[in-house]
Amino acid sequence: MTTAATPNQSIPEESPSDRPTPDRPVPRLGREFGRLWAASAISNIGDGVTAVAGPLLVASLTDDPALIAGAAFVAQLPWLLFSLPGGALVDRLDRRRLMIAVDLGRAVVLGTLAGLALADVVTVPTVYVAFFLLGIGETTADLAAVSVLPSIVPEQRLEQAYGWLQATFVVGNQFVAKPFGAYLFVVAVASPFGLNAVTFVVAALLLTALRRRPVPTGRPIGDRHAGRSLAGEIVVGLRAMWESAVLRMLAVCLCLMNLVFCAAFAVFVLYCRKRLGLDEIGFGVLLTSSAVGGLLGAWLSPRLRRRFGTPALLRAGLVVELGTHAVLAATHEPWLAGAIMALFGAHTMVWGALVMSLRARLVPDELRGRVNSVYSLLDLGGATIGTLLGGILAAGTGSLTVPFWAAALATTLLLLVFWRRLGATGGFDGVGAAWATSRPAPAS
């Protein structure tokens, strides 16, 4: 299989030569992936601890709801502002060194915040600055990690590798870190941030064991832009994504799915309380069911791809999205809501692993950071707009189920529009076709 798309390219599937046989077993993920995974696992626990302790810290400094909500906004803002520049930097620099530098930088920020909290001199503005810097670091480090993974993992194991990373996030960030972070904050306000600083130092040390790889030097599409400026490099990445029918279709589909989902779930906590009659513990259990389903999906994704193929699973994912919105709009039963949330959690992991693996196969190394950054921006943009629309829709109609019915209708339209495209076997213009027409002719 090639790493770049070719003219009239379909969604890539395993060829017979890719499939494991008794004489040719699937290659192992390897030690380097183990180090990357360990670094991700440790830093995810630290991130989860800070995700809980951060709002608690702000709430201990002010009772103003706007200031408390502002802390979450400041942490998310870098994804909107720095995704595209971050992707260009990831393609320009040594990704291993970049991840190490960012982790050490985040350790310094968190260590400083812990020191200020310990001295009882921390203020809301200092927390905002710290969260904003951490958001920049997270944006850059996540893009670098996703972009470097295909160069350290055998292609046949991409789905499993991405699934492992997603499962690690669920376990470390959601299950382990959240209650632990709250406990640490109660014990000592500074301790969660100090622990997170240590996790980033450990993650940086683990990343030093990765083999150094040369910085990608290819200049596909638009040699007239590449290398002149950061803005020019960003333009190359945008063109690379948009001129590939597969990449463009998946980006638009994911953005719209995120918009629809976040519009429906913007008032989920109120829905659970008033529609399902759940208290705080029940709400937590319902969210946990989604996380459990996500773990199952991460484990099953490579097996499902080998059994059913990528187009069938992508189509099935849209059906699951439609079913989730429709069931939640119609039911009053917590057990049914929990079951559909578990199925939805499994679907999100399968879709995530498949789409990231598709990008890894379609996009060459020198463009991965920039193309991944476009996806990150569209994902977050869709989520932000959807959350805003969902709140407005629920408030305007006075109904907690209207956003779910609207999401079911919108997902039906998405299914009708993208069904053939997700399952098509030809007719896609890949990135490689655009490169072939833009590269200068070789010198004789």
C-alpha positions as CSV (number, residue, x, y, z in Angstrom):
1,M,0.0,0.0,0.0
2,T,1.2,3.5,-0.7
3,T,1.4,6.4,1.7
4,A,0.1,9.0,-0.8
5,A,-3.2,9.0,-2.7
6,T,-3.3,8.4,-6.4
7,P,-5.7,9.5,-9.1
8,N,-9.2,8.0,-8.8
9,Q,-8.3,6.6,-5.4
10,S,-10.9,4.8,-3.3
11,I,-10.9,4.5,0.4
12,P,-7.9,2.1,1.0
13,E,-8.6,-1.4,2.1
14,E,-6.3,-4.2,3.0
15,S,-5.1,-6.1,0.0
16,P,-4.7,-9.9,0.3
17,S,-0.9,-9.3,0.8
18,D,-1.7,-7.1,3.9
19,R,-3.7,-9.8,5.7
20,P,-1.9,-12.0,8.2
21,T,-1.3,-15.6,7.4
22,P,0.4,-18.5,9.3
23,D,3.6,-17.9,7.3
24,R,3.4,-14.1,7.6
25,P,2.1,-12.9,11.0
26,V,1.1,-9.3,11.7
27,P,4.2,-7.4,12.8
28,R,4.4,-6.3,16.4
29,L,3.8,-2.7,17.4
30,G,7.4,-2.5,18.6
31,R,9.3,-0.9,21.5
32,E,9.1,2.6,20.2
33,F,5.4,2.5,20.2
34,G,5.5,1.2,23.8
35,R,7.6,4.3,24.8
36,L,5.2,6.6,23.0
37,W,2.2,4.9,24.6
38,A,3.8,5.0,28.1
39,A,4.5,8.7,27.6
40,S,0.9,9.3,26.5
41,A,-0.5,7.3,29.4
42,I,1.5,9.1,32.1
43,S,0.8,12.6,30.7
44,N,-3.0,11.7,30.2
45,I,-3.2,11.0,33.9
46,G,-1.6,14.3,34.7
47,D,-3.8,16.1,32.2
48,G,-6.9,14.6,33.8
49,V,-5.8,15.6,37.3
50,T,-5.4,19.2,36.1
51,A,-8.7,19.1,34.2
52,V,-10.5,18.5,37.5
53,A,-8.3,20.6,39.8
54,G,-8.2,23.6,37.5
55,P,-11.9,24.5,37.7
56,L,-11.8,23.8,41.4
57,L,-8.9,26.2,41.8
58,V,-10.7,29.0,39.9
59,A,-13.9,28.3,41.9
60,S,-11.9,28.7,45.1
61,L,-10.7,32.2,43.9
62,T,-14.0,33.6,42.6
63,D,-17.8,32.9,42.7
64,D,-18.3,34.6,39.3
65,P,-19.8,32.0,36.9
66,A,-18.4,33.9,33.9
67,L,-14.9,33.8,35.3
68,I,-15.2,30.1,36.1
69,A,-16.5,29.3,32.6
70,G,-13.8,31.6,31.1
71,A,-11.1,29.2,32.4
72,A,-12.4,26.4,30.3
73,F,-12.7,28.7,27.3
74,V,-9.1,29.9,27.7
75,A,-7.9,26.3,27.7
76,Q,-9.8,25.5,24.5
77,L,-8.9,28.8,22.7
78,P,-5.5,27.6,21.5
79,W,-7.1,24.9,19.5
80,L,-8.9,27.6,17.5
81,L,-5.9,30.0,17.3
82,F,-2.9,27.7,17.0
83,S,-4.1,24.5,15.3
84,L,-2.9,25.5,11.8
85,P,0.4,27.2,12.8
86,G,1.0,24.2,15.1
87,G,0.6,21.8,12.3
88,A,3.0,23.8,10.1
89,L,5.6,23.7,12.9
90,V,5.1,19.9,13.3
91,D,6.0,19.5,9.7
92,R,9.0,21.8,9.9
93,L,10.7,20.6,13.0
94,D,12.0,17.3,14.5
95,R,8.7,15.9,16.0
96,R,10.5,14.0,18.7
97,R,12.4,17.0,19.9
98,L,9.3,19.1,19.6
99,M,7.3,16.8,21.9
100,I,10.1,16.7,24.4
101,A,10.4,20.5,24.4
102,V,6.7,21.0,24.8
103,D,6.4,18.5,27.6
104,L,9.3,20.2,29.5
105,G,7.7,23.6,28.9
106,R,4.3,22.4,30.2
107,A,6.2,21.0,33.3
108,V,7.6,24.5,33.9
109,V,4.2,26.1,33.6
110,L,2.6,23.7,36.0
111,G,5.4,23.8,38.4
112,T,5.1,27.6,38.5
113,L,1.4,27.3,39.1
114,A,1.9,24.8,41.9
115,G,4.4,27.1,43.5
116,L,2.0,30.1,43.3
117,A,-0.8,27.9,44.8
118,L,1.5,26.7,47.6
119,A,2.5,30.3,48.4
120,D,-1.2,31.3,48.3
121,V,-0.6,34.1,45.8
122,V,-2.3,32.6,42.8
123,T,-4.9,34.8,41.0
124,V,-7.5,34.2,38.3
125,P,-5.4,36.0,35.7
126,T,-2.4,33.8,36.4
127,V,-4.5,30.7,36.1
128,Y,-5.8,32.0,32.8
129,V,-2.3,32.5,31.5
130,A,-1.2,29.1,32.7
131,F,-4.2,27.4,31.1
132,F,-3.6,29.2,27.8
133,L,0.0,28.2,27.7
134,L,-0.9,24.6,28.5
135,G,-3.5,24.7,25.7
136,I,-0.8,25.8,23.2
137,G,1.4,23.0,24.4
138,E,-1.4,20.4,24.1
139,T,-2.3,21.6,20.6
140,T,1.3,21.2,19.4
141,A,2.1,18.0,21.3
142,D,-1.0,16.2,20.2
143,L,-0.5,17.1,16.5
144,A,3.1,15.9,16.7
145,A,2.2,12.6,18.4
146,V,-0.5,11.8,15.8
147,S,1.8,12.7,13.0
148,V,4.8,10.8,14.2
149,L,2.9,7.5,15.0
150,P,2.7,6.2,11.4
151,S,6.5,6.4,11.1
152,I,7.0,4.1,14.2
153,V,4.2,1.6,13.7
154,P,3.8,-1.0,10.9
155,E,1.0,0.0,8.6
156,Q,-1.0,-3.1,9.3
157,R,-1.2,-2.1,13.0
158,L,-2.3,1.5,12.6
159,E,-5.9,0.9,13.8
160,Q,-4.6,-1.0,16.8
161,A,-2.1,1.7,17.7
162,Y,-4.6,4.5,17.4
163,G,-7.1,2.4,19.3
164,W,-4.6,1.9,22.1
165,L,-3.9,5.6,22.4
166,Q,-7.6,6.4,22.5
167,A,-8.2,3.7,25.1
168,T,-5.3,5.0,27.2
169,F,-6.9,8.4,27.1
170,V,-10.2,7.0,28.3
171,V,-8.7,5.0,31.2
172,G,-6.1,7.5,32.3
173,N,-7.8,10.8,31.7
174,Q,-11.4,9.8,32.4
175,F,-11.4,6.9,34.8
176,V,-8.3,7.2,36.9
177,A,-7.4,10.9,36.9
178,K,-10.7,12.7,37.5
179,P,-11.5,11.3,41.0
180,F,-7.7,11.3,41.9
181,G,-7.4,14.9,40.9
182,A,-10.3,16.0,43.1
183,Y,-8.9,14.0,46.0
184,L,-5.4,15.7,45.6
185,F,-7.0,19.1,45.5
186,V,-8.7,18.5,48.8
187,V,-5.5,17.2,50.3
188,A,-3.4,20.2,49.1
189,V,-4.3,22.8,46.5
190,A,-0.9,22.7,44.9
191,S,-0.5,19.0,44.7
192,P,-2.5,18.2,41.5
193,F,-0.5,20.7,39.5
194,G,2.8,19.6,41.0
195,L,2.0,16.0,40.1
196,N,1.1,17.0,36.5
197,A,4.4,18.7,36.2
198,V,6.2,15.5,37.2
199,T,4.2,13.5,34.7
200,F,5.3,15.7,31.9
201,V,9.0,15.4,32.9
202,V,8.6,11.6,33.0
203,A,6.9,11.7,29.6
204,A,9.7,13.8,28.1
205,L,12.3,11.3,29.4
206,L,10.4,8.4,27.8
207,L,10.3,10.3,24.5
208,T,14.1,10.7,24.5
209,A,14.3,7.0,23.9
210,L,12.6,7.3,20.5
211,R,14.9,7.0,17.5
212,R,15.7,10.3,15.9
213,R,14.2,10.6,12.5
214,P,15.0,13.1,9.8
215,V,12.7,16.1,9.3
216,P,10.5,15.5,6.3
217,T,11.9,17.5,3.3
218,G,9.4,16.7,0.5
219,R,7.8,19.7,-1.1
220,P,4.5,18.5,-2.7
221,I,1.8,20.7,-4.1
222,G,2.8,24.3,-4.5
223,D,6.6,24.5,-4.3
224,R,6.1,28.2,-4.8
225,H,4.6,28.4,-1.2
226,A,6.6,25.9,0.7
227,G,9.5,27.2,2.8
228,R,8.8,30.9,2.3
229,S,6.7,31.5,5.4
230,L,4.6,29.8,8.0
231,A,1.5,31.1,6.3
232,G,2.7,29.6,3.0
233,E,3.2,26.2,4.7
234,I,-0.3,26.4,6.1
235,V,-1.7,27.1,2.6
236,V,0.0,23.9,1.4
237,G,-1.6,21.9,4.1
238,L,-5.1,23.4,3.4
239,R,-4.7,22.7,-0.3
240,A,-3.5,19.1,0.4
241,M,-6.6,18.4,2.4
242,W,-9.1,20.1,0.1
243,E,-7.7,18.7,-3.2
244,S,-8.1,15.1,-2.0
245,A,-11.8,14.0,-2.3
246,V,-11.3,11.4,0.4
247,L,-9.8,13.8,2.9
248,R,-12.2,16.6,2.1
249,M,-15.2,14.3,2.4
250,L,-14.1,12.9,5.8
251,A,-13.2,16.4,7.2
252,V,-16.6,17.9,6.2
253,C,-18.5,14.8,7.5
254,L,-16.6,14.9,10.9
255,C,-17.2,18.6,11.3
256,L,-20.9,18.2,10.7
257,M,-21.2,15.1,12.9
258,N,-19.5,17.0,15.7
259,L,-21.8,20.0,15.2
260,V,-24.9,17.8,15.4
261,F,-23.7,15.8,18.3
262,C,-22.7,18.8,20.4
263,A,-26.0,20.6,19.6
264,A,-27.9,17.6,21.0
265,F,-25.7,17.1,24.0
266,A,-25.3,20.7,25.0
267,V,-28.1,20.3,27.6
268,F,-27.3,16.6,28.4
269,V,-26.9,17.1,32.2
270,L,-30.4,18.7,32.3
271,Y,-31.8,16.0,30.1
272,C,-30.5,13.3,32.4
273,R,-31.9,15.0,35.5
274,K,-35.4,16.0,34.2
275,R,-36.1,13.5,31.5
276,L,-34.4,10.4,32.9
277,G,-34.7,11.3,36.6
278,L,-31.1,10.7,37.4
279,D,-29.2,12.3,40.2
280,E,-25.5,13.2,40.1
281,I,-24.4,9.6,40.7
282,G,-26.7,8.4,37.9
283,F,-25.4,11.0,35.6
284,G,-21.8,9.8,36.3
285,V,-22.8,6.2,35.7
286,L,-24.4,7.1,32.3
287,L,-21.2,8.8,31.2
288,T,-19.2,5.8,32.4
289,S,-21.2,3.5,30.2
290,S,-20.0,5.6,27.2
291,A,-16.4,5.3,28.4
292,V,-16.8,1.5,28.8
293,G,-18.2,1.2,25.3
294,G,-15.2,3.3,24.1
295,L,-12.8,0.9,25.6
296,L,-14.5,-2.0,23.8
297,G,-14.5,-0.1,20.5
298,A,-10.8,0.7,20.8
299,W,-10.1,-3.0,21.3
300,L,-12.4,-4.2,18.5
301,S,-11.5,-1.6,15.8
302,P,-8.7,-3.5,14.1
303,R,-10.7,-6.8,14.1
304,L,-13.8,-5.1,12.8
305,R,-11.8,-3.5,10.0
306,R,-10.4,-6.8,8.9
307,R,-13.8,-8.4,9.1
308,F,-16.1,-5.8,7.5
309,G,-13.8,-3.2,5.8
310,T,-13.5,0.5,6.3
311,P,-16.4,1.8,4.1
312,A,-18.9,-0.5,5.9
313,L,-17.8,0.6,9.3
314,L,-17.9,4.3,8.4
315,R,-21.5,3.8,7.1
316,A,-22.5,1.9,10.2
317,G,-21.1,4.7,12.4
318,L,-23.6,7.2,10.8
319,V,-26.4,4.7,11.5
320,V,-25.3,4.5,15.2
321,E,-25.2,8.3,15.4
322,L,-28.8,8.4,14.0
323,G,-30.0,5.7,16.4
324,T,-28.3,7.4,19.4
325,H,-30.1,10.7,18.8
326,A,-33.5,9.0,18.1
327,V,-33.4,6.7,21.1
328,L,-32.4,9.5,23.5
329,A,-35.1,11.7,22.1
330,A,-37.8,9.0,22.6
331,T,-36.9,7.2,25.8
332,H,-37.5,7.8,29.5
333,E,-35.6,4.7,30.5
334,P,-32.1,5.2,32.0
335,W,-31.1,1.6,31.2
336,L,-31.9,2.1,27.5
337,A,-30.0,5.4,27.5
338,G,-27.0,3.7,29.1
339,A,-27.1,1.0,26.5
340,I,-27.2,3.4,23.5
341,M,-24.5,5.5,25.1
342,A,-22.2,2.5,25.4
343,L,-22.8,1.7,21.7
344,F,-22.1,5.3,20.9
345,G,-18.9,5.2,22.8
346,A,-17.7,2.1,20.9
347,H,-18.6,3.8,17.6
348,T,-16.6,6.9,18.4
349,M,-13.5,4.9,19.1
350,V,-13.9,2.8,15.9
351,W,-14.5,5.9,13.8
352,G,-11.6,7.7,15.3
353,A,-9.2,4.9,14.7
354,L,-10.4,4.4,11.2
355,V,-10.2,8.0,10.2
356,M,-6.8,8.6,11.7
357,S,-5.5,5.5,10.0
358,L,-6.9,6.7,6.7
359,R,-5.2,10.0,7.0
360,A,-1.9,8.2,7.9
361,R,-2.2,6.1,4.8
362,L,-3.3,8.9,2.4
363,V,-1.0,11.7,3.6
364,P,2.8,11.6,3.3
365,D,5.0,12.3,6.2
366,E,5.9,15.9,5.2
367,L,2.2,17.0,5.3
368,R,0.8,15.0,8.2
369,G,1.1,17.8,10.8
370,R,-0.7,20.4,8.6
371,V,-3.5,18.0,7.4
372,N,-4.1,16.8,11.0
373,S,-4.3,20.4,12.2
374,V,-7.0,21.2,9.7
375,Y,-9.0,18.2,11.0
376,S,-8.5,19.4,14.6
377,L,-9.7,22.9,13.7
378,L,-12.8,21.6,11.9
379,D,-13.6,19.2,14.8
380,L,-13.4,21.9,17.4
381,G,-15.1,24.5,15.3
382,G,-18.1,22.1,14.7
383,A,-18.3,21.3,18.4
384,T,-18.2,24.9,19.4
385,I,-20.9,26.0,17.0
386,G,-23.0,22.9,17.9
387,T,-22.9,23.6,21.6
388,L,-24.0,27.2,21.0
389,L,-26.9,26.1,18.7
390,G,-28.0,23.3,21.0
391,G,-28.3,25.7,24.0
392,I,-30.2,28.2,21.9
393,L,-32.6,25.5,20.5
394,A,-33.4,24.0,23.9
395,A,-34.0,27.5,25.5
396,G,-36.1,28.7,22.5
397,T,-38.3,25.7,22.4
398,G,-38.5,24.9,26.1
399,S,-37.9,21.3,25.4
400,L,-34.9,19.1,26.3
401,T,-35.7,16.5,23.5
402,V,-36.0,18.9,20.6
403,P,-32.2,19.1,20.2
404,F,-32.1,15.3,20.0
405,W,-34.9,15.1,17.4
406,A,-33.2,17.9,15.4
407,A,-29.9,16.0,15.6
408,A,-31.7,12.8,14.4
409,L,-33.1,14.7,11.4
410,A,-29.7,16.3,10.6
411,T,-27.9,13.0,10.9
412,T,-30.5,11.4,8.5
413,L,-29.5,14.1,6.0
414,L,-25.8,13.4,6.6
415,L,-26.4,9.7,6.0
416,L,-28.2,10.4,2.7
417,V,-25.5,12.8,1.5
418,F,-22.4,10.7,2.5
419,W,-23.6,7.1,2.2
420,R,-22.4,6.6,-1.3
421,R,-19.3,8.6,-0.8
422,L,-18.3,6.6,2.2
423,G,-18.8,3.3,0.4
424,A,-17.5,4.3,-3.0
425,T,-14.8,2.2,-4.6
426,G,-13.4,4.7,-7.0
427,G,-13.6,8.2,-8.3
428,F,-11.6,10.0,-5.6
429,D,-8.8,12.3,-6.6
430,G,-6.0,11.9,-4.1
431,V,-3.3,14.2,-2.9
432,G,-0.8,12.5,-5.0
433,A,-2.5,13.5,-8.2
434,A,-2.2,17.1,-7.2
435,W,1.4,16.7,-6.4
436,A,2.1,15.0,-9.7
437,T,0.9,18.1,-11.6
438,S,2.6,20.7,-9.4
439,R,6.1,19.2,-9.1
440,P,8.6,20.6,-11.5
441,A,9.8,18.3,-14.2
442,P,13.1,16.4,-13.3
443,A,16.2,17.9,-14.8
444,S,17.7,15.8,-17.6
